[in-house]
Amino acid sequence: MKGMLDPLERIPVRWRIAATTAGLTFLILVVFALVLGNLVGDRMRNDFEKELRGAAGALASESTVAIDPARGPVLKTPNFEDSAMADGAVIRIVDEGGRPLASTDENADLGAPQSGIADNGEYSVASAPIVSTGGMTAYVQYAEPHDGVDDSVGRLWLFLAGGVIGATVLALLAGLAVADRAMRPIASLTALARDITTTRDPSRRMPVPAADDEVGELAQTMDGMLEALDEARSEREQAFERQREFVADASHELRTPLTSVQANLELLEGSLADAEDRHAVESALGSTRRMSRLVSDLLLLARADAGRRSARTGADIAEIAEAALSEIEPLADGSELRAEIEGPLALEGNPDELHRMVLNLLENALRHTPAGTRVVLRAAREDDDAVLTVSDSGPGLPEGLGDQVFQRFVRGDGPADTSGAGCS
């Protein structure tokens, strides 16, 4: 059922295809970015630490420390302040207790010398021992702020994140474009199918895509289905046309002999003196008249189905209603007939067909209601319309018959519904 669909199934197919493509692209790029970011970040930090160790080792190899009994430690080093200024570094020479012997920045706290790279505050520090004489051990500490490499790694991650997001958006747009192009033939088929549903014209043909793929196969299948439906409709219409022609021809051919039979029976009825023979002729005459009315109705239906309209002239529906009421009164059989007719009521129509319509309504009201039912025929003008109604006080329509009552030859199953061809 439509109301029980999964929420994801309510999303258009093109969006599901594009979202799936973008999601897979996102996952692949995230894994790639994590691997690349870690590798490059580690490489950048390793290069930074390698640079620190190399600078500390180079300065240590060019420096010496000697012990002068009068002055204490005598330090011989290159001009490392130039190197510190060029690299933005802090260089300090300390003894093994961490007491500074020389420094480019007296306020910098680099901590005690350690093997490897040590982080101290904002600095990363590399230490290297200096060749000394007199038994004294000294170290060169070479330090640079690690903010630079951290910023570089941060920019790397930002670049990778931007690349992942940008590539995912591009994958989504590309997926939408590809899905839209792939779904375009299906959308065309859907629009045409909806149009065929509205117009009920299966003679239309589906546009078959040039590509020999699933969409093309679907279009060919639907086109074949429409062709079969069109052929079935044509065969049905031809059968209906033959049936209409048969009914019209048969009705037309039957009218002449029935008229002759009716006329002969009427002549015979007036010439008979025996009551039993007269009753038999009256019964046959009544059956002949009913058959004549049935043939006339069948001919009218056949002409209506063929789209033939009878000639229309000016008519008075009030006068026609009174004539039909007078004709049906002998058949009332205990039912109460009342007329509420306000005339004249002029309109455009075929008087014979209007007479048959009123007569049929009255006959149905009498036939399909119990004896003693009151049947009221009303004809009056409402605004600019002439309105005719036939109502009765009977049991009404059986349940479920309301939607079918205006179909031909429909019969209910009430207690009075025992004869006739049904409502029409």
Secondary structure, DSSP 8 states (H G I E B T S, - for coil): -GGG--GGGGS-HHHHHHHHHHHHHHHHHHHHHHHHHHHHHHHHHHHHHHHHHHHHHHHHHT-EEEEETTTEEEEE---HHHHHHHHT-EEEEEETT--EEEES-TT----S--SSEEEETTEEEEEEEEEESSS--EEEEEEEETHHHHHHHHHHHHHHHHHHHHHHHHHHHHHHHHHHHHHHHHHHHHHHHHHHHHHT-TT------SS-SHHHHHHHHHHHHHHHHHHHHHHHHHHHHHHHHHHHHHHHHHHHHHHHHHHHHHHHHHH---HHHHHHHHHHHHHHHHHHHHHHHHHHHHHHHTT-----EEEEHHHHHHHHHHHHGGG-TT-EEEEEE----EEEE-HHHHHHHHHHHHHHHHHTS-TT-EEEEEEEEETTEEEEEEEE-S----TT-TTTTTSTTB---STT--SSS-B-
